[in-house]
Amino acid sequence: MGSSIEVPPPPLPPPPPLRPRGIGDLLEAAFDLYRAHWVTLVEITGVVAVPLTVLQYYVNAELLRTKAEVQQGATTLPPEAERALAGAALVMIATILVWLVLTGAITWAAAGALIGREPAFRECYRVGYLRMWSMLLVGFLSALATVGGFILLIVPGFVVLTHLICGVSALMVEGKRGRAALSRSWNLVRHNAWRTFGAIIISGFIASAVTGLFGALFRSGWFLRGLAAGVGSAIVMPFSTLVLVLVYFDLRVRKENLDLATLERELQAASP
């Protein structure tokens, strides 16, 4: 019998250089990174997004059924309805916490991919889990400020949303927390708001088109609709996150001349 020879996996393509980019170049770089690491990125997202989305669709189906029973004239909620409402509350809390971990994990994976590092499943989730509460604080403060902007007028709301979009990246890469992360994001986006807003809108349109396509596959049955939506999220979220991370690094290149060596040292220092 001849001995089998293990063939090493092909080397990863070199990471794209850090340089100032227009919106089209940012999207192209995101596609290139996604193509190079899509298996790991989709795995990191899918292991959470698919079952969690199916669970959400199940809870929504139960809530709709409960609403229909109440509308039929029931004076008190049946035990099944009370359990459905309690389950919905628990699922909502779990969804928020799990998505925070996932957002941190995929942001860490995207930053590592930018320096040519293949994302490691366990490492990404470990970092996301350890930064969960910091993510919650940054997300809460960002949402509070954005809602305040929309209460004033629609335009200020979009202005605030755009200027705070790099808060998560500042937390994951530089270790900024709370208001420091949001202040860091605001200072980076300042004088570059239109380019940042354009990248957000275009990547959001691409994400919506893909998720809408998956959502159109099944029109009935909560399980199949939830499964399709979860798969769509698993495919889309890594790309959207790559765009946001690239926007963050592009701003740092423009304002601070960030290079790959500095970025690699920062990621090593930020690794818990």
C-alpha positions as CSV (number, residue, x, y, z in Angstrom):
1,M,0.0,0.0,0.0
2,G,1.3,3.4,-0.9
3,S,1.5,6.0,1.9
4,S,-0.8,8.9,1.6
5,I,0.7,12.3,1.6
6,E,-1.2,15.1,3.3
7,V,-1.5,18.2,1.1
8,P,-1.3,21.4,3.2
9,P,-4.2,23.8,2.6
10,P,-3.5,26.6,0.2
11,P,-2.1,29.7,1.8
12,L,-4.5,32.6,2.4
13,P,-4.3,35.5,0.0
14,P,-2.4,38.5,1.5
15,P,-4.6,41.0,3.3
16,P,-5.6,44.1,1.5
17,P,-3.2,47.0,2.3
18,L,-4.4,49.7,4.7
19,R,-4.9,52.8,2.6
20,P,-7.6,55.5,2.2
21,R,-10.5,54.0,0.2
22,G,-13.6,55.3,-1.5
23,I,-16.9,53.6,-0.9
24,G,-16.5,51.3,-3.9
25,D,-13.1,50.3,-2.8
26,L,-14.4,49.6,0.7
27,L,-17.1,47.3,-0.6
28,E,-14.6,45.5,-2.9
29,A,-12.2,44.9,0.0
30,A,-15.1,43.6,2.1
31,F,-16.1,41.2,-0.7
32,D,-12.4,40.0,-1.0
33,L,-12.1,39.4,2.7
34,Y,-15.5,37.6,2.8
35,R,-14.5,35.4,-0.1
36,A,-11.2,34.5,1.5
37,H,-12.7,33.6,4.9
38,W,-16.4,33.0,4.2
39,V,-16.5,29.4,5.6
40,T,-15.3,30.4,9.0
41,L,-17.3,33.7,9.1
42,V,-20.5,32.0,8.2
43,E,-19.9,29.2,10.7
44,I,-19.3,31.7,13.5
45,T,-22.5,33.5,12.6
46,G,-24.7,30.5,11.6
47,V,-24.2,28.5,14.8
48,V,-26.1,31.2,16.7
49,A,-28.1,33.0,14.0
50,V,-30.0,30.0,12.6
51,P,-31.3,28.4,15.8
52,L,-32.0,31.7,17.5
53,T,-33.9,33.0,14.5
54,V,-36.0,29.8,14.3
55,L,-36.8,30.2,18.0
56,Q,-37.9,33.8,17.4
57,Y,-40.2,32.7,14.7
58,Y,-41.7,30.1,16.9
59,V,-42.3,32.6,19.7
60,N,-43.9,35.0,17.3
61,A,-46.2,32.3,16.0
62,E,-47.2,31.5,19.6
63,L,-47.8,35.2,20.3
64,L,-50.0,35.5,17.2
65,R,-52.0,32.5,18.2
66,T,-52.4,34.0,21.7
67,K,-53.6,37.3,20.3
68,A,-56.1,35.5,18.2
69,E,-57.5,33.7,21.2
70,V,-57.8,37.0,23.2
71,Q,-59.6,38.7,20.2
72,Q,-62.1,35.9,20.2
73,G,-63.5,37.2,23.5
74,A,-61.5,35.5,26.3
75,T,-61.7,37.5,29.5
76,T,-58.6,36.1,31.0
77,L,-55.4,34.8,29.5
78,P,-55.2,31.0,29.4
79,P,-52.1,29.4,31.0
80,E,-50.7,28.7,27.6
81,A,-50.9,32.4,26.7
82,E,-49.1,33.3,30.0
83,R,-46.4,30.8,29.2
84,A,-46.1,32.2,25.7
85,L,-45.6,35.8,27.0
86,A,-43.1,34.7,29.6
87,G,-41.2,32.7,27.0
88,A,-41.2,35.7,24.6
89,A,-39.7,37.9,27.3
90,L,-37.0,35.3,28.1
91,V,-36.3,34.9,24.4
92,M,-36.0,38.6,23.9
93,I,-33.5,38.9,26.8
94,A,-31.5,35.9,25.5
95,T,-31.5,37.3,22.0
96,I,-30.1,40.6,23.1
97,L,-27.2,39.0,25.1
98,V,-26.5,36.3,22.4
99,W,-26.4,38.8,19.6
100,L,-24.0,41.0,21.6
101,V,-21.6,38.1,21.9
102,L,-22.1,37.3,18.2
103,T,-21.5,40.9,17.2
104,G,-18.3,41.0,19.3
105,A,-17.2,37.7,17.9
106,I,-17.7,38.6,14.2
107,T,-16.1,42.0,14.7
108,W,-13.0,40.4,16.2
109,A,-13.0,37.9,13.3
110,A,-13.3,40.7,10.8
111,A,-10.4,42.6,12.3
112,G,-8.3,39.5,12.4
113,A,-9.1,38.8,8.7
114,L,-7.9,42.2,7.8
115,I,-4.4,41.3,8.9
116,G,-4.5,38.0,7.1
117,R,-5.4,35.9,10.1
118,E,-7.9,33.0,9.7
119,P,-10.6,33.6,12.3
120,A,-10.6,31.0,15.0
121,F,-14.1,30.0,16.2
122,R,-13.4,29.6,19.9
123,E,-11.2,32.6,20.1
124,C,-13.8,34.9,18.5
125,Y,-16.6,33.7,20.8
126,R,-14.3,33.9,23.8
127,V,-13.5,37.5,23.0
128,G,-17.2,38.3,22.3
129,Y,-18.3,36.7,25.6
130,L,-15.8,38.6,27.7
131,R,-16.8,41.9,26.1
132,M,-20.5,41.2,26.3
133,W,-21.3,43.7,29.1
134,S,-19.1,46.4,27.6
135,M,-20.9,45.8,24.3
136,L,-24.3,46.2,26.1
137,L,-23.2,49.5,27.6
138,V,-21.9,50.8,24.2
139,G,-25.1,49.6,22.5
140,F,-27.4,51.1,25.1
141,L,-25.6,54.5,25.0
142,S,-25.5,54.6,21.3
143,A,-29.2,53.6,21.0
144,L,-30.1,56.3,23.6
145,A,-28.3,59.0,21.7
146,T,-29.7,57.9,18.3
147,V,-33.2,57.8,19.6
148,G,-32.7,61.3,21.1
149,G,-31.6,62.5,17.7
150,F,-34.6,61.0,16.0
151,I,-36.9,62.6,18.6
152,L,-35.5,66.0,17.7
153,L,-35.7,65.5,13.9
154,I,-35.0,62.7,11.4
155,V,-31.8,64.3,10.1
156,P,-30.1,64.6,13.6
157,G,-30.9,61.0,14.2
158,F,-29.0,59.9,11.1
159,V,-26.2,62.2,12.0
160,V,-25.8,60.6,15.5
161,L,-26.2,57.1,14.1
162,T,-23.5,57.7,11.5
163,H,-21.0,59.3,14.0
164,L,-21.4,56.4,16.5
165,I,-21.2,53.5,14.1
166,C,-17.6,52.8,14.9
167,G,-18.2,52.4,18.7
168,V,-18.2,48.6,18.6
169,S,-14.9,48.5,16.6
170,A,-13.3,50.9,19.0
171,L,-14.3,48.7,21.9
172,M,-13.1,45.4,20.3
173,V,-9.9,46.7,18.8
174,E,-8.7,49.4,21.1
175,G,-10.5,48.4,24.3
176,K,-12.4,51.6,24.6
177,R,-15.5,51.3,26.8
178,G,-18.8,53.1,27.3
179,R,-18.6,56.8,26.5
180,A,-15.0,56.5,25.5
181,A,-15.9,54.2,22.7
182,L,-18.6,56.5,21.4
183,S,-16.4,59.6,21.7
184,R,-13.7,57.7,19.8
185,S,-16.2,56.9,17.1
186,W,-17.5,60.4,16.9
187,N,-14.0,61.9,16.5
188,L,-13.1,59.4,13.8
189,V,-16.2,60.0,11.7
190,R,-16.1,63.8,12.1
191,H,-15.4,65.4,8.7
192,N,-16.0,62.0,7.0
193,A,-19.7,61.6,7.8
194,W,-20.9,61.4,4.2
195,R,-18.5,58.7,3.1
196,T,-19.3,56.7,6.3
197,F,-23.1,57.2,5.8
198,G,-22.8,56.1,2.1
199,A,-21.0,52.9,3.1
200,I,-23.6,52.1,5.7
201,I,-26.5,52.7,3.3
202,I,-25.1,50.7,0.4
203,S,-24.0,47.7,2.6
204,G,-27.4,47.8,4.3
205,F,-29.1,47.7,0.9
206,I,-27.1,44.7,-0.1
207,A,-27.9,43.0,3.2
208,S,-31.6,43.7,2.9
209,A,-31.7,42.4,-0.7
210,V,-30.0,39.1,0.3
211,T,-32.1,38.5,3.4
212,G,-35.3,39.5,1.5
213,L,-34.4,36.9,-1.2
214,F,-34.1,34.2,1.5
215,G,-37.3,35.4,3.2
216,A,-39.1,35.0,-0.1
217,L,-38.3,31.3,-0.3
218,F,-41.0,30.3,2.1
219,R,-44.3,32.1,2.8
220,S,-45.9,29.7,5.2
221,G,-44.8,27.7,8.2
222,W,-42.8,29.4,11.0
223,F,-40.0,26.8,11.0
224,L,-39.1,27.1,7.3
225,R,-39.5,30.8,7.3
226,G,-37.3,31.1,10.4
227,L,-34.7,28.7,9.0
228,A,-34.5,30.7,5.7
229,A,-34.2,34.0,7.7
230,G,-31.5,32.5,9.9
231,V,-29.5,31.2,7.0
232,G,-29.8,34.6,5.3
233,S,-28.5,36.3,8.5
234,A,-25.6,33.9,8.7
235,I,-24.6,34.8,5.2
236,V,-25.2,38.6,5.4
237,M,-24.0,39.6,8.8
238,P,-20.3,38.8,8.3
239,F,-20.2,41.0,5.1
240,S,-22.0,43.9,6.8
241,T,-19.6,43.7,9.8
242,L,-16.6,43.6,7.5
243,V,-17.8,46.8,5.9
244,L,-18.2,48.6,9.2
245,V,-14.8,47.3,10.4
246,L,-13.2,48.5,7.2
247,V,-14.9,51.9,7.6
248,Y,-13.4,52.2,11.1
249,F,-9.9,51.3,9.9
250,D,-10.2,53.5,6.8
251,L,-10.9,56.5,9.1
252,R,-7.9,55.6,11.2
253,V,-5.7,55.4,8.1
254,R,-6.8,58.8,7.0
255,K,-6.4,60.5,10.4
256,E,-3.6,58.4,12.1
257,N,-1.7,56.7,9.2
258,L,-2.6,53.3,10.7
259,D,-0.6,50.4,9.3
260,L,-1.0,46.6,9.5
261,A,1.9,46.2,11.9
262,T,0.3,48.7,14.4
263,L,-3.1,47.0,13.9
264,E,-1.6,43.6,14.7
265,R,0.0,44.9,17.9
266,E,-3.3,46.4,18.9
267,L,-5.1,43.1,18.4
268,Q,-2.5,41.3,20.4
269,A,-2.8,43.8,23.2
270,A,-6.7,43.7,23.1
271,S,-6.8,39.9,23.2
272,P,-8.1,39.0,26.7
